[in-house]
């Protein structure tokens, strides 16, 4: 027997100004860089107080998925809570987004074979998107649902979870003004951002002292680099750590790594990027602003 939950929830603050028609932005840098593919990054079991939610962000090398952990204030059902948060909440970092529309009607089930079924109303898919953004919006649902299942310990055995998407109870619906849904979706690592800053998240507040920096990176030809700056009250940035390479020996097979630094109270900006042979472009550049108290 699967675990089934039908969620009918009060409307949240939501994103009321999401685009109704949109196309993939042109990214000339991506064509010339030939970025290496990212590897999928699993979710840690035991973080039930937080929901893994995947947002889109436009970069100069493409439109990618970025994961944020958001506090679970609902505590109803982990997969449904995560999907509801994706559909109704605001990302922690500005400029991240989804074209999926808000709803308070979310049906969720998961089978013993780790097939997650999402049943959503047609209005969730009412934006007019091109092929590229349609694929990414669907992968937002797939990554968020599978992450929530793994994060909450609902995945059985070693079989990777997959997602079946129904629209008003119907399979293989046409959504986003012309995109036909497949029977079942697996995670597609093609859409994962080249670099993630996992901790500290954008907007996080940490205690002063020893600070752990957790991230995940793609294997760049030259390497992955970072810088750390302190932000004064007037917004002026002072360099603490200039360009420094992440030691390749510290990067695990799945691309994850951990760095440690001591920081006193204040505001900071952490930046990561990759370098490829024959280019000075800061590939996959990602920024996290955070506070230390």
N, C-alpha and C positions, 0 to 999 in steps of 0.2 A: 504494500500500500504506500502511496505517496503521501507527502505532507501537503495539505491544501489549505489555502487561506484566500478568502475574498475580502478585499479591503474597501470599505466605503468610509472616506475620511472627510473631515472638514476642509474646506478650501484654505490653502495657505496664502502667504503673501504673493508668491509666484512671480513669474516674469511676464508682464503684460505687454511688453514692447518688443517681443521677439519678431524677427523678420517673417513675412508671409511669402516672400519669393526671393530665392537666393541662388547664386552659382558659385562654384569653386573659384577663389581668387587666382589670378595668374601668378606663378612663382618662378620667374626665370632662373633664379639661383639654384633651385632644386634640380633643374635639367642638367646644369653644368657640374654640380657637385657629385652626383651619383652616390648619395649617402648609403652607407652600409645599413642593412636591415636591423631593426631592433629585435630583441628577444622578449618573449612574454615574461612577465614578472608575477609570480604567484602572490596570493594573499595569506597573511598570517592568521591562523586560527587563534581565537582568544581575545580578539579586539571587539567584542560584542557591543561595547559602549559607543563605538564609532562605525559609521557606514562608509564603505568604499564607493565613491561616485566618480564616474569618468566624464570629463568635459572636453569639448573641442576648443582648440586655440589656433588662430591663424599665425603662422610664422613665415619668414622669408624663404623657407625651404619646404613648406607644405602646410596642410591642416592636419593636426595630430590630436591623439587622445592623451589627456593628462589626468592622473588620478589624484583625488583629494579625499582625505578622511574627514567626514563631517559628523559632529555629535548627533547621536540618535536620541531625539527627544520624544519619540512616539512609543517605542518598545512594543509594537504590535506583532510584526512578523518581519524578519530581517530582509528577505528579498523584496517584499512589497514596500517596506520602509525605504530601502535604498532607491528603488524605482520612483517612488513618490517624491523623494528628495531631489532626484534628477529632474523630474518634471515640474517641480514647484519652487524649489529653493534657488538661491543665488550662489554662484561659485564664490569661493573665498578669494580667489585672485581675479582682479579685473581683466576684462577682455576674453575670459573664457565663457563658453556659452553652449547652448543646445538649441536646435530648431524644433525639437519636440514640444508640443503644446501641453499646458497643464491639464490635469484631470483629477477628480476625486474618486474615480472608478477604476480599480486595478485588481485584476484576478491573477492569482499566482498558484502554481502547483509544481511539485518536483517528484519525479518517479525514482524507483530504486535503481534505474539505469542512469541517474543524474541528468535526465532531460527536464529542463525547467520550461514550463509553459507560462507565457505571459498573455493575458487577454486584456486588450486595451481598446477603448472606443476610437472610432475613426478620427475624431477631432484631434487626437494626439499627433496624427500624421497629416494634418491639413495644410502644412506649409508646402509651397511649390519649390522643390529642390531638383537640382540636376543629379546625374548619376553619382558623381563623386561625393557630394554632400549627403545624398540618400544612403550610400553605403556606410558613411561614417556615423550618421545618426542611428542606423540600425546597430552598428557595432557599439555605440554608447550603451544601448540597452543590453547587448550581449555581455560586454565586459562588466557592467554594473551588476547585472543579475548573477553572473557566475562568480564574481568577486564576493558578493554578499553571501552566496551559498557556501563558498569555501571559508570565508571569514567566520561564519557562524557555526561551522562544523556540520553542515547539512549534506556535504558531498560524501557519498559512500564509496569506499575502496579507492582504486587508483585511476578509474575512468574519468577523463576530463569532462566536466559538465558542458552541455550544449543547451541552446535556447530555441524553443518553438514559439513563434509570435502569431497570435490570433488577433484579428480585428473584428470586434463585436461578435466573437465566437467563430469567425470564419478563417480557415487557413488559406494561404497563398493569395492574400488580398493584394490589391494594387493600391499603393500609398504614394504620398508625395507627388501626386499628379503624374503617375506613369511608371513608378518603380514597383515591380512585382516581387512579393516576398517568397523566399525559398521555404522548403519544408522545415529545415532545421539549420541553425547557425552555430558555428564554432567561433572561438576567438580568432581574429586575423591579426597577427603581429605586424602586418604591413602598416597598420594605422597607429601603432604606438609611437609616441614621441621618441626621438633619438636619445634624449637625456631627461630624466626626472630628478627633481629634488624632492625626496620623500619627507625628510625632516631636516631643518624646521620648515613647516609649511608656510606659505605666504600668510602673513597676518598673525602668526603664532606668537605667544608670549612665553618665554622660558626663564628659569631661575639662573642667576649669575653663577659663574664657576665653570666647570667642565661641560662643554656643549658637544653633543654628538651630531654629526652631519651624516645623514643616510641618503644615498642616492642610487640610481641605476643608469648605466650608460651603454651605448653602443660601442663596438670596437672601431675606433677611428684609426686611420693609418699612422698619424703622428702621436695621437693620444688625446686624453680628456684633461681639460684644465679648469682652474677655478680662481676666483678672486673674492676677497672679503673687504667690505668697506663699512666704515662707521658713518652714520647719518646724523648731523648736528640738528639742533632745533630749527635752524633756518633752511634745512634741506641740503646743506653742503655736505659732500661726500669726501671722506678722508680715507686713503688706502691703508688697510691693515696688512693684508696679504695681496701682493701683486700677482701677476700671472704665475701660477704654480701647477705643475702636472700632478694628477692623481697617479700614484705609483701603480703601474700595471699589476704588480704582485698583490696589491690590495683588492683588485677587482675579481670577484668570483665568476664562475662559469656563466651564471645567469645575468651578469652585468652589474650586480649589486656591490656596493662598497660602503665603508664607514670611515669617517675622519673624525678626529677629536681636536677641539681647541678650547682655550680658556677665554671667556669674555666677561667683562664687567657690565654693569647696567648701562643701557643705552639702546639706540635703534641701529639696525644693521642691514646691509644689502649683500646677499650671497649670489654669485653668478657662476654658472658652469657653461662650458662650451667644448666643442671638439674641433680638431684641426686635421685636415686631409692634405695629402701630398699635392703640391702644386697650387695650393690655394691659401690665402691669408684670411679667408672668410671664417667667422666664428660660427661654425655649424651647430645647429641644435641648441643655440643659446637659450638658457632659461634662468629666470631671476626669482629670488625669494626675499621679500622684505619682512623682517621680524624684529621683535623687541626682547630685550633681556632686562629683568628686574632684580 
